[in-house]
Amino acid sequence: MSQYGDYLGYAVVSGNPGLLKQAEPQLALAERNYYSLVGMSKVLMQYGTHQAHWTQLKGWLEKAGRLQDDALPKNLLSFFLYLKGFLYAKLEQRDAAIALFRESYAVYPYPDNGSVDVLRQLGVSLTP
């Protein structure tokens, strides 16, 4: 489902009106699935370039947050928090972004957590 979300994220990033029109039914379905939402969000995070993308990313992450359950593996919850941190960084809310990156690390304290690199680049410790 995440890869399906990736594909739909690329459709949104493309901005192609014809493609977006064709993808409307799939987007509506994907917006009801946690993994698809995270996949779409990941693509927007990587390739989004303007405010409309960040607005869309915020909406998708809010929906995904409501769809989470207790069975979500720690590494996937950590990635979700990383995406939210990225969004807040793009929205120039540094303190909120740092808090989310730290929370991501606290949930999944391993070197392959992307929040580790981001916090180091920001010159911030992994813990408060």
MMTF fields as JSON, N, C-alpha, C and O atoms, coordinates in Angstrom:
{
  "mmtfVersion": "1.0.0",
  "mmtfProducer": "UNKNOWN",
  "numBonds": 511,
  "numAtoms": 512,
  "numGroups": 128,
  "numChains": 1,
  "numModels": 1,
  "chainsPerModel": [1],
  "groupsPerChain": [128],
  "chainIdList": ["A"],
  "bondAtomList": [4, 2, 8, 6, 12, 10, 16, 14, 20, 18, 24, 22, 28, 26, 32, 30, 36, 34, 40, 38, 44, 42, 48, 46, 52, 50, 56, 54, 60, 58, 64, 62, 68, 66, 72, 70, 76, 74, 80, 78, 84, 82, 88, 86, 92, 90, 96, 94, 100, 98, 104, 102, 108, 106, 112, 110, 116, 114, 120, 118, 124, 122, 128, 126, 132, 130, 136, 134, 140, 138, 144, 142, 148, 146, 152, 150, 156, 154, 160, 158, 164, 162, 168, 166, 172, 170, 176, 174, 180, 178, 184, 182, 188, 186, 192, 190, 196, 194, 200, 198, 204, 202, 208, 206, 212, 210, 216, 214, 220, 218, 224, 222, 228, 226, 232, 230, 236, 234, 240, 238, 244, 242, 248, 246, 252, 250, 256, 254, 260, 258, 264, 262, 268, 266, 272, 270, 276, 274, 280, 278, 284, 282, 288, 286, 292, 290, 296, 294, 300, 298, 304, 302, 308, 306, 312, 310, 316, 314, 320, 318, 324, 322, 328, 326, 332, 330, 336, 334, 340, 338, 344, 342, 348, 346, 352, 350, 356, 354, 360, 358, 364, 362, 368, 366, 372, 370, 376, 374, 380, 378, 384, 382, 388, 386, 392, 390, 396, 394, 400, 398, 404, 402, 408, 406, 412, 410, 416, 414, 420, 418, 424, 422, 428, 426, 432, 430, 436, 434, 440, 438, 444, 442, 448, 446, 452, 450, 456, 454, 460, 458, 464, 462, 468, 466, 472, 470, 476, 474, 480, 478, 484, 482, 488, 486, 492, 490, 496, 494, 500, 498, 504, 502, 508, 506],
  "bondOrderList": [1, 1, 1, 1, 1, 1, 1, 1, 1, 1, 1, 1, 1, 1, 1, 1, 1, 1, 1, 1, 1, 1, 1, 1, 1, 1, 1, 1, 1, 1, 1, 1, 1, 1, 1, 1, 1, 1, 1, 1, 1, 1, 1, 1, 1, 1, 1, 1, 1, 1, 1, 1, 1, 1, 1, 1, 1, 1, 1, 1, 1, 1, 1, 1, 1, 1, 1, 1, 1, 1, 1, 1, 1, 1, 1, 1, 1, 1, 1, 1, 1, 1, 1, 1, 1, 1, 1, 1, 1, 1, 1, 1, 1, 1, 1, 1, 1, 1, 1, 1, 1, 1, 1, 1, 1, 1, 1, 1, 1, 1, 1, 1, 1, 1, 1, 1, 1, 1, 1, 1, 1, 1, 1, 1, 1, 1, 1],
  "groupList": [{"groupName": "MET", "atomNameList": ["N", "CA", "C", "O"], "elementList": ["N", "C", "C", "O"], "formalChargeList": [0, 0, 0, 0], "bondAtomList": [1, 0, 2, 1, 3, 2], "bondOrderList": [1, 1, 2], "singleLetterCode": "M", "chemCompType": "L-PEPTIDE LINKING"}, {"groupName": "SER", "atomNameList": ["N", "CA", "C", "O"], "elementList": ["N", "C", "C", "O"], "formalChargeList": [0, 0, 0, 0], "bondAtomList": [1, 0, 2, 1, 3, 2], "bondOrderList": [1, 1, 2], "singleLetterCode": "S", "chemCompType": "L-PEPTIDE LINKING"}, {"groupName": "GLN", "atomNameList": ["N", "CA", "C", "O"], "elementList": ["N", "C", "C", "O"], "formalChargeList": [0, 0, 0, 0], "bondAtomList": [1, 0, 2, 1, 3, 2], "bondOrderList": [1, 1, 2], "singleLetterCode": "Q", "chemCompType": "L-PEPTIDE LINKING"}, {"groupName": "TYR", "atomNameList": ["N", "CA", "C", "O"], "elementList": ["N", "C", "C", "O"], "formalChargeList": [0, 0, 0, 0], "bondAtomList": [1, 0, 2, 1, 3, 2], "bondOrderList": [1, 1, 2], "singleLetterCode": "Y", "chemCompType": "L-PEPTIDE LINKING"}, {"groupName": "GLY", "atomNameList": ["N", "CA", "C", "O"], "elementList": ["N", "C", "C", "O"], "formalChargeList": [0, 0, 0, 0], "bondAtomList": [1, 0, 2, 1, 3, 2], "bondOrderList": [1, 1, 2], "singleLetterCode": "G", "chemCompType": "PEPTIDE LINKING"}, {"groupName": "ASP", "atomNameList": ["N", "CA", "C", "O"], "elementList": ["N", "C", "C", "O"], "formalChargeList": [0, 0, 0, 0], "bondAtomList": [1, 0, 2, 1, 3, 2], "bondOrderList": [1, 1, 2], "singleLetterCode": "D", "chemCompType": "L-PEPTIDE LINKING"}, {"groupName": "LEU", "atomNameList": ["N", "CA", "C", "O"], "elementList": ["N", "C", "C", "O"], "formalChargeList": [0, 0, 0, 0], "bondAtomList": [1, 0, 2, 1, 3, 2], "bondOrderList": [1, 1, 2], "singleLetterCode": "L", "chemCompType": "L-PEPTIDE LINKING"}, {"groupName": "ALA", "atomNameList": ["N", "CA", "C", "O"], "elementList": ["N", "C", "C", "O"], "formalChargeList": [0, 0, 0, 0], "bondAtomList": [1, 0, 2, 1, 3, 2], "bondOrderList": [1, 1, 2], "singleLetterCode": "A", "chemCompType": "L-PEPTIDE LINKING"}, {"groupName": "VAL", "atomNameList": ["N", "CA", "C", "O"], "elementList": ["N", "C", "C", "O"], "formalChargeList": [0, 0, 0, 0], "bondAtomList": [1, 0, 2, 1, 3, 2], "bondOrderList": [1, 1, 2], "singleLetterCode": "V", "chemCompType": "L-PEPTIDE LINKING"}, {"groupName": "ASN", "atomNameList": ["N", "CA", "C", "O"], "elementList": ["N", "C", "C", "O"], "formalChargeList": [0, 0, 0, 0], "bondAtomList": [1, 0, 2, 1, 3, 2], "bondOrderList": [1, 1, 2], "singleLetterCode": "N", "chemCompType": "L-PEPTIDE LINKING"}, {"groupName": "PRO", "atomNameList": ["N", "CA", "C", "O"], "elementList": ["N", "C", "C", "O"], "formalChargeList": [0, 0, 0, 0], "bondAtomList": [1, 0, 2, 1, 3, 2], "bondOrderList": [1, 1, 2], "singleLetterCode": "P", "chemCompType": "L-PEPTIDE LINKING"}, {"groupName": "LYS", "atomNameList": ["N", "CA", "C", "O"], "elementList": ["N", "C", "C", "O"], "formalChargeList": [0, 0, 0, 0], "bondAtomList": [1, 0, 2, 1, 3, 2], "bondOrderList": [1, 1, 2], "singleLetterCode": "K", "chemCompType": "L-PEPTIDE LINKING"}, {"groupName": "GLU", "atomNameList": ["N", "CA", "C", "O"], "elementList": ["N", "C", "C", "O"], "formalChargeList": [0, 0, 0, 0], "bondAtomList": [1, 0, 2, 1, 3, 2], "bondOrderList": [1, 1, 2], "singleLetterCode": "E", "chemCompType": "L-PEPTIDE LINKING"}, {"groupName": "ARG", "atomNameList": ["N", "CA", "C", "O"], "elementList": ["N", "C", "C", "O"], "formalChargeList": [0, 0, 0, 0], "bondAtomList": [1, 0, 2, 1, 3, 2], "bondOrderList": [1, 1, 2], "singleLetterCode": "R", "chemCompType": "L-PEPTIDE LINKING"}, {"groupName": "THR", "atomNameList": ["N", "CA", "C", "O"], "elementList": ["N", "C", "C", "O"], "formalChargeList": [0, 0, 0, 0], "bondAtomList": [1, 0, 2, 1, 3, 2], "bondOrderList": [1, 1, 2], "singleLetterCode": "T", "chemCompType": "L-PEPTIDE LINKING"}, {"groupName": "HIS", "atomNameList": ["N", "CA", "C", "O"], "elementList": ["N", "C", "C", "O"], "formalChargeList": [0, 0, 0, 0], "bondAtomList": [1, 0, 2, 1, 3, 2], "bondOrderList": [1, 1, 2], "singleLetterCode": "H", "chemCompType": "L-PEPTIDE LINKING"}, {"groupName": "TRP", "atomNameList": ["N", "CA", "C", "O"], "elementList": ["N", "C", "C", "O"], "formalChargeList": [0, 0, 0, 0], "bondAtomList": [1, 0, 2, 1, 3, 2], "bondOrderList": [1, 1, 2], "singleLetterCode": "W", "chemCompType": "L-PEPTIDE LINKING"}, {"groupName": "PHE", "atomNameList": ["N", "CA", "C", "O"], "elementList": ["N", "C", "C", "O"], "formalChargeList": [0, 0, 0, 0], "bondAtomList": [1, 0, 2, 1, 3, 2], "bondOrderList": [1, 1, 2], "singleLetterCode": "F", "chemCompType": "L-PEPTIDE LINKING"}, {"groupName": "ILE", "atomNameList": ["N", "CA", "C", "O"], "elementList": ["N", "C", "C", "O"], "formalChargeList": [0, 0, 0, 0], "bondAtomList": [1, 0, 2, 1, 3, 2], "bondOrderList": [1, 1, 2], "singleLetterCode": "I", "chemCompType": "L-PEPTIDE LINKING"}],
  "groupTypeList": [0, 1, 2, 3, 4, 5, 3, 6, 4, 3, 7, 8, 8, 1, 4, 9, 10, 4, 6, 6, 11, 2, 7, 12, 10, 2, 6, 7, 6, 7, 12, 13, 9, 3, 3, 1, 6, 8, 4, 0, 1, 11, 8, 6, 0, 2, 3, 4, 14, 15, 2, 7, 15, 16, 14, 2, 6, 11, 4, 16, 6, 12, 11, 7, 4, 13, 6, 2, 5, 5, 7, 6, 10, 11, 9, 6, 6, 1, 17, 17, 6, 3, 6, 11, 4, 17, 6, 3, 7, 11, 6, 12, 2, 13, 5, 7, 7, 18, 7, 6, 17, 13, 12, 1, 3, 7, 8, 3, 10, 3, 10, 5, 9, 4, 1, 8, 5, 8, 6, 13, 2, 6, 4, 8, 1, 6, 14, 10],
  "groupIdList": [1, 2, 3, 4, 5, 6, 7, 8, 9, 10, 11, 12, 13, 14, 15, 16, 17, 18, 19, 20, 21, 22, 23, 24, 25, 26, 27, 28, 29, 30, 31, 32, 33, 34, 35, 36, 37, 38, 39, 40, 41, 42, 43, 44, 45, 46, 47, 48, 49, 50, 51, 52, 53, 54, 55, 56, 57, 58, 59, 60, 61, 62, 63, 64, 65, 66, 67, 68, 69, 70, 71, 72, 73, 74, 75, 76, 77, 78, 79, 80, 81, 82, 83, 84, 85, 86, 87, 88, 89, 90, 91, 92, 93, 94, 95, 96, 97, 98, 99, 100, 101, 102, 103, 104, 105, 106, 107, 108, 109, 110, 111, 112, 113, 114, 115, 116, 117, 118, 119, 120, 121, 122, 123, 124, 125, 126, 127, 128],
  "secStructList": [7, 2, 2, 2, 2, 2, 2, 2, 2, 2, 2, 2, 2, 2, 7, 7, 2, 2, 2, 2, 2, 2, 2, 2, 2, 2, 2, 2, 2, 2, 6, 6, 7, 2, 2, 2, 2, 2, 2, 2, 2, 2, 2, 2, 2, 2, 2, 7, 7, 1, 2, 2, 2, 2, 2, 2, 2, 2, 2, 2, 2, 2, 2, 2, 2, 2, 2, 7, 7, 6, 6, 1, 7, 2, 2, 2, 2, 2, 2, 2, 2, 2, 2, 2, 2, 2, 2, 2, 2, 2, 6, 6, 7, 2, 2, 2, 2, 2, 2, 2, 2, 2, 2, 2, 2, 2, 2, 1, 7, 1, 6, 6, 7, 2, 2, 2, 2, 2, 2, 2, 2, 6, 6, 7, 7, 1, 7, 7],
  "xCoordList": [0.821, 0.0, 0.866, 0.491, 2.023, 2.92, 3.425, 3.505, 3.763, 4.223, 3.113, 3.368, 1.896, 0.736, 0.628, 0.357, 0.842, 0.862, 1.978, 1.796, 3.137, 4.244, 3.805, 4.008, 3.208, 2.755, 1.792, 1.921, 0.843, -0.13, 0.533, 0.142, 1.52, 2.272, 2.968, 2.998, 3.524, 4.168, 3.148, 3.465, 1.937, 0.887, 0.589, 0.427, 0.516, 0.242, 1.395, 1.173, 2.614, 3.783, 3.875, 4.321, 3.455, 3.547, 2.713, 3.076, 1.597, 0.715, -0.007, -0.676, 0.122, -0.511, -2.025, -2.5, -2.788, -4.238, -4.925, -5.83, -4.521, -5.121, -4.853, -5.752, -3.623, -3.248, -3.961, -4.438, -4.03, -4.702, -6.188, -6.764, -6.805, -8.221, -8.429, -9.362, -7.555, -7.654, -7.393, -7.957, -6.553, -6.151, -7.118, -6.97, -8.094, -9.013, -9.629, -9.6, -10.185, -10.786, -9.757, -10.047, -8.566, -7.521, -7.04, -6.771, -6.937, -6.527, -7.556, -7.197, -8.82, -9.877, -9.767, -9.938, -9.488, -9.31, -8.041, -8.044, -6.962, -5.674, -5.718, -5.013, -6.528, -6.606, -7.336, -7.483, -7.784, -8.418, -7.513, -7.936, -6.273, -5.348, -4.062, -3.421, -3.689, -2.508, -1.257, -0.533, -1.009, 0.233, 0.28, 1.342, -0.848, -0.89, -0.638, 0.094, -1.242, -1.027, 0.443, 0.979, 1.084, 2.5, 3.344, 4.294, 3.0, 3.716, 3.569, 4.551, 2.348, 2.123, 2.872, 3.455, 2.853, 3.535, 5.046, 5.702, 5.579, 7.024, 7.443, 8.463, 6.656, 6.978, 6.863, 7.72, 5.826, 5.675, 6.83, 7.322, 7.264, 8.393, 9.649, 10.404, 9.862, 11.076, 11.045, 12.069, 9.892, 9.851, 8.949, 8.876, 8.265, 7.415, 8.262, 9.397, 7.691, 8.474, 7.799, 8.442, 6.51, 5.84, 4.791, 4.508, 4.228, 3.303, 2.125, 1.706, 1.592, 0.454, 0.839, 0.016, 2.08, 2.534, 2.582, 2.199, 3.047, 3.159, 1.758, 1.542, 0.817, -0.567, -1.138, -1.792, -0.893, -1.357, -0.695, -1.354, 0.595, 1.342, 0.769, 0.607, 0.466, -0.106, -1.433, -1.675, -2.28, -3.573, -3.416, -4.103, -2.507, -2.29, -1.754, -2.182, -0.821, -0.255, -1.291, -1.289, -2.163, -3.234, -4.149, -4.524, -4.507, -5.354, -4.642, -5.238, -3.374, -2.612, -2.542, -2.654, -2.36, -2.298, -3.581, -3.541, -4.703, -5.982, -6.174, -6.981, -5.45, -5.592, -4.596, -4.678, -3.664, -2.669, -3.331, -4.375, -2.7, -3.169, -1.969, -0.819, -2.249, -1.19, -0.305, 0.782, -0.745, 0.019, 1.105, 1.884, 1.157, 2.13, 3.545, 3.853, 4.414, 5.796, 6.504, 6.23, 7.4, 8.105, 8.843, 8.858, 9.449, 10.186, 9.244, 9.618, 8.022, 7.059, 6.463, 6.217, 6.231, 5.773, 6.851, 6.556, 8.087, 9.206, 9.293, 9.548, 9.084, 9.131, 8.003, 8.205, 6.829, 5.706, 6.083, 5.825, 6.69, 7.11, 8.197, 8.226, 9.082, 10.111, 9.463, 9.875, 8.448, 7.748, 7.096, 7.149, 6.487, 5.873, 6.934, 6.713, 8.08, 9.181, 9.638, 9.891, 9.744, 10.136, 9.139, 9.529, 7.858, 6.826, 6.996, 6.981, 7.156, 7.302, 8.578, 8.61, 9.615, 10.832, 10.549, 10.994, 9.811, 9.451, 8.568, 8.631, 7.745, 6.867, 7.588, 6.981, 8.898, 9.778, 9.371, 9.451, 8.935, 8.614, 9.668, 9.407, 10.85, 12.042, 11.86, 12.197, 11.337, 11.202, 10.274, 10.562, 9.158, 8.224, 8.876, 8.697, 9.636, 10.325, 11.333, 11.39, 12.114, 13.122, 12.457, 12.936, 11.36, 10.642, 10.161, 10.246, 9.662, 9.196, 10.35, 10.228, 11.475, 12.636, 13.145, 13.538, 13.135, 13.554, 12.576, 12.988, 11.29, 10.285, 10.461, 10.347, 10.74, 10.986, 12.153, 12.081, 13.221, 14.39, 14.064, 14.528, 13.271, 12.913, 12.099, 12.242, 11.264, 10.442, 11.298, 11.092, 12.255, 13.089, 14.538, 14.99, 15.274, 16.614, 17.732, 18.631, 17.651, 18.655, 19.261, 18.615, 20.495, 21.187, 20.483, 20.694, 19.651, 18.983, 17.743, 17.061, 17.449, 16.36, 16.822, 17.823, 16.112, 16.481, 16.555, 17.248, 15.861, 15.88, 17.266, 17.625, 18.039, 19.394, 20.219, 20.838, 20.229, 21.001, 20.489, 21.277, 19.176, 18.599, 18.999, 19.416, 18.872, 19.244, 20.725, 21.094, 21.557, 22.999, 23.259, 24.077, 22.569, 22.73, 22.287, 22.847, 21.284, 20.785, 21.653, 21.457, 22.611, 23.472, 22.757, 23.048, 21.797, 20.957, 21.207, 21.422, 21.177, 21.368, 20.164, 19.073, 20.366, 19.302, 18.23, 17.08, 18.593, 17.638, 17.611, 18.582, 16.493, 16.388, 17.357, 17.374],
  "yCoordList": [-1.187, 0.0, 1.253, 2.281, 1.153, 2.304, 2.623, 3.791, 1.596, 1.828, 2.396, 3.221, 1.967, 2.529, 4.021, 4.847, 4.346, 5.737, 6.518, 7.677, 5.882, 6.541, 6.969, 8.113, 6.044, 6.31, 7.501, 8.396, 7.502, 8.599, 9.913, 10.985, 9.825, 11.024, 11.637, 12.859, 10.793, 11.302, 11.982, 12.977, 11.454, 12.082, 13.479, 14.418, 13.618, 14.926, 15.885, 17.036, 15.423, 16.278, 16.727, 17.837, 15.866, 16.215, 17.441, 18.228, 17.593, 18.714, 18.594, 19.533, 17.45, 17.224, 17.111, 16.162, 18.069, 18.058, 16.789, 16.287, 16.261, 15.045, 13.847, 13.057, 13.72, 12.617, 12.727, 11.731, 13.942, 14.141, 13.825, 13.256, 14.182, 13.87, 12.355, 11.844, 11.643, 10.183, 9.548, 8.501, 10.168, 9.593, 9.937, 9.412, 10.796, 11.211, 10.042, 10.054, 9.033, 7.923, 7.161, 6.75, 6.974, 6.263, 7.093, 6.553, 8.403, 9.268, 9.218, 9.179, 9.221, 9.156, 7.867, 7.884, 6.77, 5.496, 5.504, 5.071, 5.996, 5.997, 6.862, 6.583, 7.894, 8.775, 8.128, 8.746, 6.9, 6.165, 5.048, 4.237, 5.003, 3.946, 4.56, 5.368, 4.185, 4.736, 4.607, 5.582, 3.415, 3.167, 3.943, 4.422, 4.072, 4.867, 6.339, 7.015, 6.828, 8.221, 8.497, 9.534, 7.577, 7.761, 7.71, 8.48, 6.803, 6.745, 8.037, 8.557, 8.559, 9.815, 10.952, 11.807, 10.958, 12.002, 11.952, 12.986, 10.749, 10.59, 11.214, 11.899, 10.974, 11.532, 13.051, 13.746, 13.564, 15.017, 15.626, 16.7, 14.939, 15.419, 15.499, 16.468, 14.478, 14.418, 15.373, 15.968, 15.532, 16.254, 17.48, 18.186, 17.744, 18.921, 20.185, 20.218, 21.22, 22.431, 23.717, 24.766, 23.664, 24.926, 24.75, 23.634, 25.857, 25.877, 24.916, 24.279, 24.804, 23.894, 22.454, 21.691, 22.084, 20.74, 20.572, 19.523, 21.591, 21.483, 21.442, 20.768, 22.163, 22.107, 20.711, 20.17, 20.127, 18.773, 17.776, 16.883, 17.931, 17.047, 17.119, 16.092, 18.309, 18.467, 17.719, 17.02, 17.861, 17.171, 15.665, 14.967, 15.161, 13.711, 13.186, 12.131, 13.911, 13.455, 13.502, 12.642, 14.493, 14.538, 13.326, 12.703, 12.993, 11.812, 10.543, 9.681, 10.432, 9.24, 9.111, 8.008, 10.221, 10.19, 9.646, 8.945, 9.965, 9.463, 7.979, 7.316, 7.455, 6.053, 5.121, 3.905, 5.667, 4.834, 3.943, 4.278, 2.8, 1.938, 1.435, 1.67, 0.757, 0.29, -0.789, -1.055, -1.412, -2.491, -1.968, -2.753, -0.663, -0.084, -0.326, 0.044, -0.944, -1.171, 0.144, 1.183, 0.079, 1.277, 2.019, 3.25, 1.292, 1.973, 2.756, 3.808, 2.251, 2.965, 4.165, 5.203, 4.03, 5.181, 6.254, 7.442, 5.836, 6.768, 7.502, 8.706, 6.794, 7.423, 8.441, 9.512, 8.117, 9.055, 10.343, 11.438, 10.219, 11.387, 12.167, 13.397, 11.457, 12.095, 12.937, 14.073, 12.387, 13.138, 14.401, 15.469, 14.264, 15.431, 16.472, 17.671, 16.014, 16.929, 17.664, 18.868, 16.943, 17.558, 18.647, 19.745, 18.336, 19.316, 20.583, 21.691, 20.422, 21.591, 22.368, 23.591, 21.67, 22.364, 23.199, 24.342, 22.626, 23.365, 24.568, 25.591, 24.439, 25.533, 26.525, 27.442, 26.318, 27.183, 27.238, 28.285, 26.098, 25.969, 25.057, 23.9, 25.613, 24.866, 24.096, 22.914, 24.743, 24.075, 22.865, 21.812, 23.021, 21.895, 20.777, 19.598, 21.15, 20.154, 19.377, 18.149, 20.081, 19.429, 18.489, 17.378, 18.928, 18.075, 16.795, 15.719, 16.894, 15.704, 14.79, 13.568, 15.371, 14.544, 13.817, 12.653, 14.499, 13.849, 12.752, 11.682, 13.013, 11.999, 10.778, 9.636, 11.042, 9.956, 9.098, 7.869, 9.747, 9.015, 8.253, 7.128, 8.858, 8.191, 6.923, 5.933, 6.952, 5.79, 4.689, 3.506, 5.086, 4.115, 4.615, 5.24, 4.352, 4.914, 4.131, 3.588, 4.09, 3.359, 4.275, 5.228, 3.998, 4.867, 5.02, 6.023, 4.049, 4.166, 5.06, 5.229, 5.624, 6.583, 7.906, 8.477, 8.386, 9.625, 10.834, 11.802, 10.793, 11.92, 12.132, 13.256, 11.072, 11.181, 12.142, 13.067, 11.929, 12.786, 14.222, 15.168, 14.38, 15.727, 16.495, 17.65, 15.854, 16.533, 16.898, 17.975, 16.031, 16.335, 17.503, 18.373, 17.529, 18.634, 19.97, 21.025, 19.897, 21.094, 21.486, 22.547, 20.627, 20.894, 20.752, 21.458, 19.807, 19.612, 18.209, 17.266, 18.084, 16.756, 15.87, 16.358, 14.576, 13.629, 13.662, 13.304, 14.08, 14.153, 15.581, 16.325, 15.947, 17.322, 17.597, 18.701],
  "zCoordList": [0.0, 0.0, 0.0, -0.563, 0.634, 0.65, -0.757, -1.138, -1.521, -2.901, -3.765, -4.642, -3.528, -4.216, -3.883, -4.755, -2.616, -2.194, -2.862, -3.233, -3.015, -3.716, -5.117, -5.521, -5.839, -7.201, -7.225, -8.061, -6.315, -6.278, -5.858, -6.32, -4.995, -4.621, -5.823, -5.973, -6.676, -7.897, -8.81, -9.462, -8.857, -9.666, -9.139, -9.919, -7.824, -7.235, -7.492, -7.867, -7.294, -7.516, -8.974, -9.264, -9.874, -11.297, -11.643, -12.517, -10.95, -11.249, -12.576, -13.007, -13.228, -14.53, -14.343, -13.718, -14.879, -14.661, -15.159, -14.493, -16.305, -16.837, -15.95, -15.665, -15.52, -14.639, -13.3, -12.756, -12.774, -11.493, -11.593, -10.665, -12.693, -12.895, -12.911, -12.292, -13.619, -13.677, -12.318, -11.999, -11.532, -10.24, -9.106, -8.002, -9.347, -8.275, -7.507, -6.276, -8.182, -7.411, -6.578, -5.455, -7.123, -6.384, -5.188, -4.115, -5.386, -4.282, -3.149, -1.972, -3.518, -2.497, -1.688, -0.469, -2.345, -1.627, -0.79, 0.363, -1.375, -0.681, 0.571, 1.541, 0.561, 1.718, 2.9, 3.955, 2.725, 3.823, 4.339, 5.163, 3.859, 4.253, 4.805, 4.133, 6.007, 6.659, 5.789, 5.585, 5.283, 4.541, 3.231, 2.835, 2.562, 1.336, 1.646, 0.923, 2.715, 3.107, 3.411, 3.019, 4.101, 4.418, 3.135, 2.988, 2.205, 0.94, 0.152, -0.379, 0.073, -0.641, 0.034, -0.633, 1.357, 2.122, 1.893, 1.768, 1.841, 1.623, 0.291, 0.212, -0.746, -2.065, -2.044, -2.591, -1.424, -1.339, -0.559, -0.905, 0.497, 1.275, 0.405, 0.479, -0.412, -1.226, -2.404, -2.741, -3.036, -4.302, -4.307, -5.313, -3.208, -3.138, -3.205, -2.73, -3.802, -4.015, -3.573, -3.548, -3.22, -2.898, -1.808, -1.372, -1.38, -0.249, -0.426, 0.54, -1.626, -1.838, -1.509, -1.004, -1.791, -1.444, 0.076, 0.595, 0.788, 2.246, 2.874, 3.881, 2.271, 2.757, 2.558, 3.45, 1.391, 1.111, 2.057, 2.591, 2.258, 3.16, 4.571, 5.231, 5.028, 6.37, 6.476, 7.46, 5.483, 5.494, 5.503, 6.249, 4.669, 4.627, 5.949, 6.419, 6.551, 7.815, 8.941, 9.822, 8.914, 9.91, 9.767, 10.761, 8.525, 8.29, 8.729, 9.375, 8.38, 8.76, 10.277, 10.812, 10.967, 12.419, 13.035, 14.046, 12.434, 12.94, 12.633, 13.285, 11.657, 11.268, 11.947, 11.778, 12.705, 13.379, 14.413, 14.973, 14.653, 15.741, 16.535, 16.164, 17.606, 18.51, 17.898, 18.413, 16.817, 16.201, 15.249, 14.71, 15.046, 14.124, 14.648, 15.781, 13.834, 14.278, 14.614, 14.013, 15.567, 16.044, 14.926, 14.91, 14.001, 12.934, 12.024, 11.508, 11.822, 10.977, 11.706, 11.092, 13.0, 13.784, 13.793, 13.669, 13.94, 13.927, 12.592, 12.564, 11.493, 10.171, 10.021, 9.447, 10.527, 10.502, 11.24, 10.742, 12.423, 13.194, 12.459, 12.511, 11.782, 10.954, 9.861, 9.627, 9.187, 8.146, 8.717, 8.107, 9.884, 10.515, 10.872, 10.705, 11.362, 11.665, 10.424, 10.464, 9.324, 8.056, 7.671, 7.274, 7.792, 7.455, 8.288, 7.75, 9.595, 10.449, 10.13, 10.262, 9.717, 9.291, 8.042, 7.943, 7.091, 5.872, 6.189, 5.506, 7.23, 7.639, 8.554, 9.107, 8.697, 9.491, 10.959, 11.601, 11.474, 12.892, 13.517, 13.847, 13.665, 14.064, 15.377, 15.447, 16.403, 17.696, 17.608, 18.177, 16.893, 16.731, 15.93, 16.239, 14.896, 14.07, 14.911, 14.842, 15.69, 16.536, 17.526, 17.749, 18.119, 19.075, 18.397, 18.988, 17.175, 16.448, 16.058, 16.148, 15.624, 15.293, 16.54, 16.466, 17.672, 18.925, 19.326, 19.775, 19.166, 19.486, 18.58, 19.026, 17.311, 16.366, 16.836, 16.81, 17.263, 17.748, 19.033, 19.219, 19.92, 21.171, 20.909, 21.626, 19.901, 19.552, 18.941, 19.212, 18.116, 17.383, 17.419, 16.459, 18.507, 18.695, 17.995, 18.638, 16.693, 15.918, 14.865, 14.428, 14.454, 13.499, 12.148, 11.465, 11.744, 10.448, 10.501, 9.49, 11.651, 11.794, 11.168, 11.601, 10.17, 9.479, 10.385, 10.072, 11.491, 12.426, 13.022, 13.374, 13.136, 13.685, 12.827, 13.352, 11.527, 10.621, 10.622, 10.624, 10.619, 10.601, 11.857, 11.776, 13.013, 14.253, 14.264, 14.732, 13.762, 13.693, 12.751, 13.052, 11.609, 10.658, 11.271, 10.971, 12.123, 12.788, 13.983, 14.575, 14.336, 15.48, 16.803, 17.769, 16.829, 18.012, 18.554, 17.793, 19.885, 20.474, 20.215, 19.919, 20.326, 20.082, 21.167, 20.914, 22.344, 23.461, 24.005, 23.874, 24.611, 25.161, 26.282, 26.826]
}
